[in-house]
Amino acid sequence: MSQKSGATRRDPGFTEKQGQYLAFIYTYSHMFRRAPAEADMQRHSRVAPPPVHQMVLTLERAGFIRRQPGVARSAAATLPIHAVSALRDE
């Protein structure tokens, strides 16, 4: 029996690094009752602004998060929490 390509229970459809960003968005949003700014993601991930912004765009394009145009701190994960990786301190 051949397996269809795409996400499975063991393969959620995102990379480990994407999973860490999603976990950060979930955790931050739960702790502070608002979405993180890209600057918050930069501090946590210890990377420059362009890669963080690119990751946000990638996550949005893939449908893992949604944002409201022109609204700061609007990134919201669209996956259920159990589908997201555990947050690791890098």
VOVO-785548 format. One record per atom (N, C-alpha, C, O): x, y, z; residue number from 1. Coordinates in nm, 3 decimals. Atoms other than C-alpha are relative to their C-alpha. Last residue first. Layout:
VOVO-785548
      xx      yy      zz num
       X       Y       Z NUM
...
END
This chain:
VOVO-785548
      xx      yy      zz num
  -0.115   0.025   0.090  90
   1.820   2.737   2.139  90
   0.123   0.068   0.046  90
   0.227   0.057  -0.018  90
  -0.086  -0.117  -0.012  89
   1.560   2.712   2.415  89
   0.124  -0.028  -0.082  89
   0.200  -0.120  -0.051  89
  -0.132   0.025  -0.057  88
   1.319   2.451   2.290  88
   0.074   0.131   0.011  88
   0.056   0.220  -0.072  88
  -0.095  -0.111   0.010  87
   0.946   2.494   2.237  87
   0.130  -0.037   0.069  87
   0.131  -0.082   0.184  87
  -0.030  -0.060  -0.131  86
   0.759   2.169   2.191  86
   0.106   0.107  -0.018  86
   0.198   0.091  -0.098  86
  -0.115   0.051  -0.074  85
   0.654   2.113   1.832  85
   0.011   0.064   0.138  85
  -0.039   0.175   0.160  85
  -0.119  -0.085  -0.001  84
   0.306   2.211   1.716  84
   0.108  -0.063   0.086  84
   0.079  -0.124   0.189  84
  -0.072   0.021   0.125  83
   0.031   1.965   1.623  83
   0.132   0.074  -0.006  83
   0.212   0.052  -0.097  83
  -0.067   0.131  -0.004  82
  -0.094   1.939   1.984  82
   0.077  -0.030  -0.128  82
   0.158  -0.123  -0.130  82
  -0.122   0.000  -0.081  81
  -0.160   2.315   1.981  81
   0.072  -0.134   0.000  81
   0.195  -0.137   0.001  81
   0.028   0.029  -0.140  80
  -0.412   2.295   1.698  80
   0.131  -0.014   0.077  80
   0.232  -0.056   0.020  80
  -0.003   0.143  -0.034  79
  -0.287   2.462   1.381  79
  -0.042  -0.021   0.144  79
  -0.025   0.068   0.227  79
   0.126   0.060   0.044  78
  -0.389   2.810   1.265  78
  -0.008  -0.148   0.031  78
  -0.112  -0.210   0.009  78
  -0.019   0.135   0.054  77
  -0.122   3.004   1.453  77
  -0.137  -0.060  -0.034  77
  -0.234  -0.039   0.038  77
   0.070   0.101  -0.079  76
  -0.203   3.372   1.497  76
   0.019  -0.136  -0.067  76
  -0.004  -0.150  -0.187  76
  -0.029   0.138   0.040  75
   0.020   3.655   1.380  75
  -0.068  -0.098   0.094  75
  -0.045  -0.096   0.215  75
   0.122   0.070   0.039  74
  -0.157   3.987   1.451  74
   0.024  -0.144  -0.042  74
  -0.069  -0.211  -0.086  74
   0.023   0.111  -0.092  73
   0.110   4.167   1.649  73
  -0.129  -0.077  -0.032  73
  -0.210  -0.105   0.056  73
  -0.115   0.053  -0.073  72
   0.086   4.483   1.438  72
  -0.043  -0.112   0.094  72
  -0.156  -0.114   0.142  72
   0.025   0.010  -0.144  71
  -0.214   4.525   1.209  71
   0.122  -0.064   0.067  71
   0.158  -0.178   0.037  71
  -0.004  -0.131  -0.064  70
  -0.149   4.655   0.856  70
  -0.025  -0.002   0.150  70
  -0.030   0.104   0.213  70
  -0.084  -0.103   0.063  69
  -0.258   4.331   0.691  69
  -0.011   0.134   0.073  69
  -0.120   0.182   0.104  69
   0.087  -0.103   0.054  68
  -0.415   4.089   0.940  68
   0.089   0.109  -0.059  68
   0.172   0.166   0.012  68
  -0.026  -0.135  -0.047  67
  -0.203   3.780   0.989  67
  -0.103   0.094  -0.061  67
  -0.160   0.065  -0.167  67
   0.071  -0.102   0.077  66
  -0.264   3.408   0.960  66
   0.030   0.134   0.065  66
   0.047   0.144   0.187  66
   0.042  -0.117  -0.078  65
  -0.034   3.128   1.065  65
  -0.085   0.088  -0.090  65
  -0.083   0.075  -0.213  65
  -0.021   0.036  -0.140  64
   0.034   2.773   0.943  64
  -0.034   0.115   0.095  64
  -0.067   0.093   0.211  64
   0.127   0.012  -0.071  63
  -0.122   2.842   0.602  63
   0.013  -0.038   0.146  63
  -0.086  -0.073   0.209  63
   0.030   0.142  -0.019  62
   0.193   2.769   0.402  62
  -0.132  -0.022   0.073  62
  -0.183  -0.134   0.080  62
   0.024   0.057   0.133  61
   0.205   3.130   0.280  61
  -0.041  -0.146   0.009  61
  -0.125  -0.193  -0.068  61
   0.129  -0.051   0.046  60
   0.170   3.253   0.639  60
  -0.037  -0.062  -0.135  60
  -0.150  -0.104  -0.156  60
   0.104   0.063  -0.081  59
   0.450   3.031   0.766  59
  -0.139   0.044  -0.046  59
  -0.233  -0.036  -0.049  59
   0.006   0.142   0.036  58
   0.674   3.140   0.478  58
  -0.111  -0.071   0.076  58
  -0.189  -0.146   0.017  58
   0.063   0.007   0.133  57
   0.597   3.509   0.534  57
  -0.018  -0.145  -0.045  57
  -0.121  -0.181  -0.101  57
   0.141  -0.038  -0.020  56
   0.674   3.475   0.906  56
  -0.074  -0.009  -0.133  56
  -0.185  -0.061  -0.138  56
   0.067   0.115  -0.061  55
   0.995   3.286   0.820  55
  -0.148   0.030   0.021  55
  -0.233  -0.056  -0.003  55
   0.016   0.102   0.104  54
   1.103   3.563   0.581  54
  -0.072  -0.122   0.055  54
  -0.156  -0.180  -0.014  54
   0.109  -0.045   0.087  53
   1.040   3.823   0.851  53
  -0.027  -0.102  -0.110  53
  -0.143  -0.130  -0.143  53
   0.124   0.013  -0.078  52
   1.254   3.626   1.093  52
  -0.118   0.041  -0.087  52
  -0.220  -0.028  -0.090  52
   0.042   0.140  -0.006  51
   1.531   3.581   0.834  51
  -0.131  -0.022   0.079  51
  -0.209  -0.110   0.046  51
   0.046   0.058   0.128  50
   1.533   3.957   0.756  50
  -0.039  -0.149   0.007  50
  -0.142  -0.186  -0.048  50
   0.138  -0.023   0.045  49
   1.534   4.077   1.122  49
  -0.039  -0.067  -0.133  49
  -0.149  -0.123  -0.141  49
   0.023  -0.135   0.053  48
   1.862   3.917   1.233  48
  -0.145   0.014  -0.050  48
  -0.213  -0.085  -0.073  48
  -0.033  -0.017   0.141  47
   1.871   3.600   1.443  47
  -0.036   0.142  -0.042  47
  -0.108   0.213   0.028  47
  -0.134  -0.056   0.013  46
   1.882   3.526   1.815  46
   0.046   0.005  -0.146  46
   0.156  -0.037  -0.181  46
  -0.076   0.084   0.093  45
   1.574   3.303   1.800  45
   0.144   0.044  -0.018  45
   0.226  -0.030  -0.072  45
   0.006   0.140  -0.042  44
   1.413   3.455   2.111  44
   0.091  -0.088  -0.087  44
   0.165  -0.172  -0.035  44
  -0.070   0.017  -0.128  43
   1.527   3.809   2.041  43
   0.003  -0.146   0.043  43
   0.107  -0.195   0.088  43
  -0.144  -0.021   0.023  42
   1.426   3.790   1.675  42
   0.079  -0.022   0.128  42
   0.181  -0.091   0.127  42
  -0.051   0.123   0.063  41
   1.087   3.639   1.762  41
   0.149   0.010  -0.025  41
   0.222  -0.088  -0.010  41
  -0.001   0.102  -0.106  40
   1.021   3.929   2.000  40
   0.054  -0.132  -0.054  40
   0.131  -0.200   0.014  40
  -0.115  -0.030  -0.087  39
   1.127   4.176   1.727  39
   0.009  -0.101   0.115  39
   0.119  -0.138   0.156  39
  -0.117   0.063   0.062  38
   0.879   4.006   1.490  38
   0.125   0.026   0.083  38
   0.214  -0.058   0.087  38
  -0.050  -0.082   0.110  37
   0.609   4.108   1.735  37
   0.119  -0.074  -0.062  37
   0.177  -0.162   0.001  37
  -0.134  -0.061  -0.008  36
   0.452   3.834   1.943  36
   0.026   0.091  -0.120  36
  -0.027   0.069  -0.229  36
  -0.099   0.064   0.087  35
   0.076   3.780   1.946  35
   0.136   0.067   0.014  35
   0.144   0.185   0.049  35
  -0.012  -0.069   0.127  34
  -0.126   3.896   2.244  34
   0.110  -0.069  -0.081  34
   0.197  -0.135  -0.025  34
   0.134  -0.031   0.052  33
  -0.248   3.739   2.568  33
   0.002   0.091  -0.122  33
  -0.093   0.164  -0.148  33
   0.018  -0.145  -0.002  32
   0.104   3.758   2.719  32
  -0.136   0.046  -0.057  32
  -0.164   0.166  -0.062  32
  -0.056  -0.067  -0.118  31
   0.160   3.396   2.822  31
  -0.040   0.147   0.009  31
  -0.072   0.196   0.117  31
   0.065   0.051  -0.121  30
  -0.072   3.225   2.572  30
   0.047   0.077   0.124  30
  -0.034   0.110   0.211  30
   0.140  -0.043   0.003  29
   0.039   3.441   2.280  29
  -0.075  -0.044   0.125  29
  -0.158   0.030   0.179  29
   0.001  -0.143  -0.025  28
   0.406   3.389   2.369  28
  -0.145   0.050   0.009  28
  -0.180   0.124   0.101  28
  -0.040  -0.023  -0.139  27
   0.360   3.013   2.391  27
  -0.008   0.147   0.037  27
  -0.063   0.182   0.142  27
   0.100   0.054  -0.093  26
   0.165   2.980   2.067  26
   0.032   0.037   0.144  26
  -0.054   0.087   0.217  26
   0.120  -0.081   0.019  25
   0.398   3.211   1.869  25
  -0.111  -0.046   0.095  25
  -0.176   0.037   0.159  25
  -0.024  -0.128  -0.064  24
   0.703   3.037   2.016  24
  -0.123   0.089  -0.010  24
  -0.162   0.154   0.087  24
   0.007   0.021  -0.144  23
   0.565   2.696   1.926  23
   0.022   0.131   0.075  23
  -0.044   0.157   0.176  23
   0.141   0.019  -0.034  22
   0.501   2.815   1.571  22
  -0.018  -0.020   0.150  22
  -0.111   0.035   0.210  22
   0.065  -0.131   0.012  21
   0.857   2.948   1.546  21
  -0.148  -0.010   0.038  21
  -0.200   0.075   0.110  21
  -0.047  -0.080  -0.113  20
   0.993   2.619   1.680  20
  -0.061   0.140  -0.004  20
  -0.098   0.194   0.100  20
   0.070   0.045  -0.121  19
   0.777   2.422   1.438  19
   0.042   0.080   0.122  19
  -0.040   0.107   0.210  19
   0.134  -0.059   0.008  18
   0.912   2.626   1.147  18
  -0.081  -0.037   0.124  18
  -0.157   0.045   0.177  18
  -0.016  -0.143  -0.027  17
   1.264   2.530   1.260  17
  -0.136   0.072  -0.006  17
  -0.165   0.157   0.077  17
  -0.026  -0.016  -0.144  16
   1.166   2.162   1.281  16
   0.012   0.149   0.036  16
  -0.042   0.193   0.138  16
  -0.135   0.037  -0.042  15
   1.017   2.176   0.934  15
   0.016   0.019   0.150  15
  -0.070   0.079   0.216  15
  -0.091  -0.113  -0.015  14
   0.644   2.182   0.868  14
   0.134  -0.049   0.050  14
   0.145  -0.156   0.110  14
  -0.003  -0.085   0.118  13
   0.400   1.929   0.730  13
   0.086   0.123   0.012  13
   0.092   0.203  -0.082  13
   0.103  -0.102  -0.004  12
   0.300   1.762   1.057  12
   0.000   0.094  -0.120  12
  -0.089   0.178  -0.132  12
  -0.056  -0.109   0.080  11
   0.500   1.448   0.977  11
  -0.105   0.110  -0.009  11
  -0.195   0.102  -0.094  11
  -0.138  -0.017  -0.044  10
   0.428   1.187   1.248  10
   0.068   0.114  -0.075  10
   0.168   0.168  -0.027  10
  -0.004  -0.023  -0.145   9
   0.050   1.216   1.214   9
   0.143   0.025   0.047   9
   0.165   0.108   0.135   9
   0.056   0.115  -0.070   8
   0.086   1.257   0.842   8
   0.004   0.030   0.147   8
   0.046   0.138   0.188   8
  -0.016   0.011  -0.144   7
   0.145   1.562   0.625   7
  -0.068  -0.126   0.052   7
  -0.176  -0.164   0.007   7
   0.066  -0.102  -0.083   6
   0.178   1.526   0.253   6
   0.021  -0.028   0.146   6
   0.098  -0.116   0.184   6
  -0.092  -0.102  -0.049   5
   0.254   1.249   0.004   5
  -0.079   0.105   0.078   5
  -0.199   0.122   0.057   5
   0.012  -0.128   0.070   4
   0.010   0.964  -0.014   4
   0.103   0.097   0.056   4
   0.137   0.094   0.174   4
   0.044  -0.109  -0.087   3
   0.132   0.631   0.123   3
  -0.005   0.129  -0.081   3
   0.088   0.158  -0.156   3
  -0.082  -0.120   0.006   2
   0.150   0.331  -0.103   2
  -0.061   0.110   0.085   2
  -0.182   0.119   0.101   2
   0.084  -0.117   0.000   1
   0.000   0.000   0.000   1
   0.090   0.124   0.000   1
   0.176   0.139   0.086   1
END
